[in-house]
Amino acid sequence: MHIVWNKKSCAGAGGAFFLLLLSIGLILIAYIGHEEEEEQQHNPNLLVNIRQGTLIGRYVTTRKGRNVLAFEAIPYAKPPIGYLRFQSPQPPEKWEGVLDATKLVPKCTQRDIYRRLESISGQEDCLYINVYTPHVRGHHLLDVMVYIHGGGWVVGAGINHRPDYLMDKDIVLVTFNYRLGPLGFLSTGDAVCPGNNGLKDQTAALRWVRQNIAAFGGNPGSVTIFGENSGGASVHFHMLSPASRGLFHRAISQSGTGLCPWSLAPHGSTREKTEKLALLLNCTTESSRALIDCLHIKDNVEITAADKDLMEWNMDPFTSFKPVVETGDDAFLPASPLELAKNITHSVPWITGITSGEGAFVASRLYGDNLVSEFDDNFEELAPLIFFFNGTSQKIEISNEIKEFYFEDKIITSNSASSLVDMFTEGWFLRGTDLAVKLHVETGSAAVFYYYFNYRGSKSFSEIFGGSHRDYGVCHADDLLYLFPMYNIFRGRLTSEDDDSMIDTLTTMWTNFARHGEPTRSPLRGVKWPHVSNSENKEYVKINKDGLYVTQGLLKNRTMFWDSLSLEMSRNNL
């Protein structure tokens, strides 16, 4: 039997039928969407009343399928625009009606130097906070975790850190933006613009949490702050700052403390950078007031873009404008972090540690940009810049000691990747973290928990920083992949079975700490994480693929080497 297919009749009748079905489908979708929107608008669980007014949120789904409430883009301070640019954050204003807390969250003005982007993104009106909660009307208030994003104080946003993993636990999660780059950390070194506005934004966010978080089901008496990179250093600064006292009760610093050499501007250097920036923008430097008045009328994009011209070699110094020691009644850092850490008056339980290959984000960049040979040829000149000891009179001697220790005075080549990673890991992160732990154990009364993260998963930030062609180990920020999904960076990349296991381990320890002040109240994977009791031979947990291991003396020979250099930057910067 031979069947003849009539294309013409099919195209006519069938096409019309298809269009009819399509129209009905679109009408149904629109109707259902409208019904869902109406239902959400009248759902009392999505409405929250705070001091500023009423707001409405939405439901989002976690990794394990749990529905939680999301309230995003809530203003926690007045927009820092116009005359409020370069000033401390001001309390937020009230609003009329119902605020839509489901809209897109704007990020602060920035340039993503990690991915070498030339374009400037974000806006000045950016001081917004996001809250994720299992419920707003529960029987008891939940412990609160406030995340301070990293990014070298030049890039990043709270919204990048989604609740998918942590909200499988019974906590309230808070993320937020703060001002970055020159808009957040420019300083004239006097009362006109003392600096640290980005850190003061963070304090304003913590104050907002204390005042409002109960309305979202969170306990204002149980707040843990945590952060990574400059976010980790920020957490440590809040532990040391009188401005933040009483606003939180536990703290976690991942891959960054206030004693890391990159975390604080050397005395007087920020004023110098501010004047250079002003000249780039054709502003006078005759007085601080005239300088700031001129910068007030410049475009925020123009100011942020000019920051790039302050870098001296490649992307170094990575952060031109950073925290400073201030004077004045409302100073965030009234003394150096080193001095404050030696005289702790407000001690809270603290987790801190590093990844085993922090320096991969620098090493991968050097290889990715074909700069290794230039770095080797000019090591004596570049090492003081990169390791922050430009202020010492023994720059050449110290540079040679560092090169001898890590490379045995050999040429740095394509085969030197592991030594480069170690050098940056230990020079930028280990020594500052280890010193901070020592001082907190010796002068503080609260427990300190120390870790060494050594799990290399299916994804690594070294791929983003410039090194997808080789495995650099456990890169800086790799631990974040097991607290947040990082969809904006690793698009479409699924987690492995081992990754999922590490997500469960890390989120359990971090939320245990937020609840109880210790990461393993009972043994986890057969191990109970001890606090540090010996400041000279510190106990720490090594977090591996196959489990947790308790040992002592983290890379002790390496910390002893850096201590032996007696770098003047330890006095000048800290």
FENQUILIN-V735668 format. One record per residue. PSI is psi in whole degrees, -180 to 180 (* if undefined). Layout:
# FENQUILIN-V735668
PSI
PSI
This chain:
# FENQUILIN-V735668
131
121
132
124
120
95
-39
-49
-35
-42
-33
-65
-48
-40
-41
-41
-42
-43
-36
-46
-42
-43
-45
-42
-44
-39
-43
-43
-45
-40
-46
-42
-41
-41
-43
-40
-43
-41
-43
-40
-28
6
113
-23
-18
-4
134
138
124
-177
-34
-23
-163
142
157
138
-158
169
140
160
135
177
-37
16
16
134
123
164
138
127
111
159
44
124
128
-2
164
148
127
61
167
-130
-14
-7
138
17
163
151
145
151
147
158
159
161
159
150
-152
124
130
103
32
1
170
136
118
142
164
155
130
162
130
91
-21
-41
13
36
138
-29
150
134
170
-174
164
-35
87
5
80
151
150
137
133
129
146
-31
160
-6
50
175
-24
155
142
156
146
136
121
118
130
113
154
-161
23
21
20
-20
157
168
148
-37
-17
-18
92
160
5
-35
-53
-29
5
-10
160
79
173
125
135
133
161
167
157
157
144
166
-150
-29
-22
-23
8
143
139
-2
12
-169
-17
-46
84
-23
-174
24
-33
-40
-35
-32
-44
-43
-39
-38
-41
-36
-39
-42
-47
-38
-27
-15
-24
-31
-20
10
12
152
110
-13
4
79
126
127
140
152
167
148
-127
-24
-38
-42
-39
-43
-46
-41
-40
-33
-28
-20
133
-22
-25
3
132
-4
-8
168
-14
162
148
122
111
122
45
130
171
-5
1
142
-20
-3
-14
141
134
150
126
-15
-33
-37
-42
-44
-39
-43
-38
-43
-43
-43
-37
-29
16
41
151
152
18
-38
158
-42
-44
-38
-50
-39
-39
-44
-25
-31
0
155
141
-35
-41
-42
-46
-39
-35
-22
-34
-33
-5
-8
142
-33
124
-113
24
144
137
-40
111
-41
123
179
150
159
132
168
164
165
-34
27
133
-45
93
-11
175
149
-35
-45
-43
-38
-23
-11
57
125
-15
98
132
154
143
131
134
157
-174
166
160
-19
45
-43
-3
-29
-23
-46
-43
-33
-42
-42
-42
-32
8
47
3
-44
-43
-39
-43
-46
-31
29
-40
-34
-34
-34
-45
-34
-48
-34
11
40
35
-20
-6
155
-6
41
-47
-45
-45
-41
-44
-37
-42
-45
-39
-42
-43
-28
4
36
21
165
137
120
-169
-15
5
14
-46
-37
-38
-44
-46
-43
-47
-35
-47
-37
-35
-31
-50
-52
-38
-36
-44
-41
-41
-42
-47
-49
-38
-35
-39
-32
-18
164
-14
160
145
131
126
138
162
106
119
34
122
110
-162
-14
155
144
-16
-26
-36
-39
-9
14
58
-12
-9
160
114
4
-154
98
162
132
-3
-29
-24
-26
-12
8
-31
147
-23
47
-33
-17
-48
69
128
2
121
158
152
174
-40
-38
-45
-39
-40
-35
-46
-42
-50
-42
-33
-47
-42
-42
-31
-45
-40
-31
-45
-10
10
142
-24
84
-35
160
138
127
37
7
139
122
115
154
162
124
-17
107
-17
-31
73
133
142
162
129
121
105
172
-41
9
-171
140
130
128
-171
159
65
114
50
-38
-29
-43
-35
-38
-50
-35
-34
-20
-20
50
132
-23
-25
-29
-40
-42
-36
*
